[in-house]
């Protein structure tokens, strides 16, 4: 009688893993992918650090800074936390946006859509991966900016506020990437929306000297609150005007999460 082969030890790579196994693996892969890319292609990473160093030199060394900051603050105390915030948050936006565009244009999005992964995991993985990469950028930039100002007093609070702001910009980057038919469109969104929002976040100064419209734009900016909180935590100074800023910040986070999740869930703009 011929022997029936036992295929119990055969490779089972074709078996689809259950959701409880696939979802954590996919989330971990999406979160660590930006870090792996940054470590393998450090040119962009060092370019961001060079940019924040040149900004610090320009504002704190070349440009006269007498009377630059509000009362009780030196120019370095006021500017350094703000510079750290904008370089980290801008990195979060561009990383998330270009990652989504890359997967859409290079065909990797089809693999993600056919995998047994909830769209919420995709959104969370992209957002938290870009946030983690932004915190790495912030760590390196903080070491450079420590040449101009003392190190942070409340490090945990600084990291928390940097992460909250980076997560907000990561969600915005996901939405921008989903609605960008090509890479140049991300740069358009960056120049038209992201840079003005960052510049009006209060990192250079308060909105008090500005006309009414300028004060509304600065004080109503959802990122102005994490900039103020980051600055206060960095130097262990009292924080003022938190309630309205926290409402705007929570609103921005909620809108970003809902928008990113709903666009992915509907499957819109995911393919070329």
N, C-alpha and C positions, 0 to 999 in steps of 0.2 A: 504494500500500500504506500503510495507516494506520501512523503512528509509534507504537511501543510506548513508553509513558512509562517513564522511568528512575527507579526509586524508590530508587536507591542512596544518594541524599542526603536521603531522608526522615527525619524525626525518629525516633529509636530509643529513646525514653523508656520504651517498653513492654518492652524487652529487660531481663531480669533480669541484673544484673551477676554475675560469678563471685564465689565466696566470698572469694577473695583480695583482691577490691576492696571488696565490701560490708562485710566484717567490720571492717577498719580504719576505714572511714568511719563505721560505726555506733558503734564504740568511741569515736572522737573526738567524735562528736556527743553521746553520753551523758556523756562526761567534761566537756565544756565547757558543757553545758546548765545545771547549777547556777550556774556563774559568770555566765552570761548573765542568768539570772533575778535573781541578787543585784545585778548592776549595773543592771538595769532597774527593780527594785523594792527600793530600799535601805532601806525602813522596818524590815524585820526585821533587816537587818544592823546598822543603828545601834542598834536596840533591844538586841541582844546586847552591843554595846560599852558601852552605858549600864549594862546590868546588871552587867558585870564591873567597871566603874568604881565603881558603888555598893557592890558587895561589898568592893572594896579599901578604900574610904573607911570602911565599917562596921568592918572587922576591924583596920585599921591606924591609923585616926584616932579613931573614936568609942569603940570597945570597948578597954578597957585591955589591953595586950599584954605586960605584964611577966611573964616566965616562961612565955610562950605556947609558944615553940619549944624543942626539945631543946637540950642544952648545946652551946655553940659556934655556935649559929645565932641571928641576930636574927629578929624576927617577920616583917619584910619579906622577908628572904632565904628563909625557909621557906615563906611563904604565896604569894608572887607566882608562882613557877613552877607551883604547884598550881592557882591560879586560872586561869592561862592554859590548863592542861591540861583542866580541867573545862568551860570555855566552848567550847574547840575541839571536844572529844569529844562534848559534848552537841549542838553544832551538826551534827556528822557524823551522829549518830543521827537527829535530827529531819529533816534534809534528805533522807536516804535513805528513811526511813519515809514521809514525806509525798509524796515523789516517786512512790513505788510506788503508794500509795493514789490519788493524783491520776490516774495513768495507768489504773488499774483502773476507777475510778468514772466517768471522763470518756470512756472508750472508746478511749484511745490504746494500750492494751495489745493490742488486736486487730491493729493495724498492726505492732506489734513481733513478734507471734507468727507472722504470715503472711510476714514478711520473711525472706530467706535468711540469718539471723543465728543462730549457735549460742547456746544458752542460757548457756554459759559467758561469752560476750562480753557478754550482757546483765547478768549478775551483776557482772562485772568493771567494766563501764562505770558502772553505778550506784554501786558501792563506791568506785572511784577518783575519780569525779566528786564525790561527797560528801566524800571525803578532801581533795581539792584545794580545795574550797570552805571546809572547816574550817581548812586552813592559811592561807587568805586572812583568815579571821576571826581566827586566832591572830596573824597579822602585825599587823593593826590593834590587837588587844587588847594585844599586846606593846609597841607604841608608847605606849599609855595607861599600862600598868603600869610602864613605865620611869620614870614620875614618882615611883614609890614605891621602886624598887630599881634597882641598876645593870643595864645591859644584859647579855645572856648572854655568857659567855666563849667557850664552844665552840658557835657558832651551828649548825654542821652537825649535831652530835649532838643539839641541842635540836630541830631540825626533824625529824630522823630519828625520835626518840621520840614527838614529837607526831603524825607521820604514821602510825606503827605503831599507836598508841592510837586514832587517828581511823579507821583502816581496820578495826580490830576493832569499833568502834561502828557503822561503816557497814554491815558485814555483819549485825550485830544489827538495825539499822534496816530492812534489806531483808526479813528474816524477819518482823519486826513488821508491816511494811507489807503483806506478802503475806497475813497472817492477820488483817488489820483490815478488818471489813466497812464501817467508816465512819471519818471523821477522828477522832472522839472516842475510838475504841479505841486509836489511837496515843498519845493523851494519857494514857490509862489505863496502857498499858505503860510510858510514860515515868515516870509518877509512882510506879508500883508496883515497877518493877525498875531502871530506868536511874538515876534520882536516888539511890536508896540505894546502888547500886554506886559511883557517882561520889563520894558523900559518905564512903564507907568505903574510898576508895582511898588514904587517908593524906595528903591534901592539907592537912588542918587540923592533923594531929598524928600521932604514932605510936600503935600499939595498946598500948604498954607500960602506960599507966595504966589501961587498961580491964580488966574481968573476962576470964576465959578465953575466953568466947564472943566477946567483942569483939575480942580479939587474933587469934582464928582468922579472924574475918570480915575484918579489916584485912590481916593477913599473907597470908591465902589468896586475897585478891582479885586476879584476874589483872591489874587495872589498877594495883595498888600498885607493881609493878616499874617500869613506864614513868614513874610519878610520881617515884619515888626516883631513877631514872636521869636524868630531866629536871632535877630539882633539883640533882643532882651536876654535870651538864654545865653548867648555867646559871652556877654559882659556882665551877667547877673544884675541886670537893671530892671526896674519895674516896667510892666507892660501896660499900656493904656489903650483904650478903645478896642477891646477884644470882642465884645458881643456882636456888633454888626459884621465885623470881618469873619467871625466864625460862621455866621449864617450864610454869608456869601460863599465861603469855602465849602461848607457842607452841600450847598446847592450845586456848586461846580462839580464836586465829586459825584453826586447823585446823577446829574445830567450826563457826565462823562461815562459812568458805568452803564446807565440805561442805553445811551446811544451806541456804545461799542457793542454791548451784548445784543441789542435788537437788530443792528445791521448784520452781525454775523449770523444770528439765528434765522433771519429771513433769507440768508444766502445772497444778498445783493452785493454787486460790485466785487465778488470774490474771484471771478475769472475775467480774463481779458475779453 
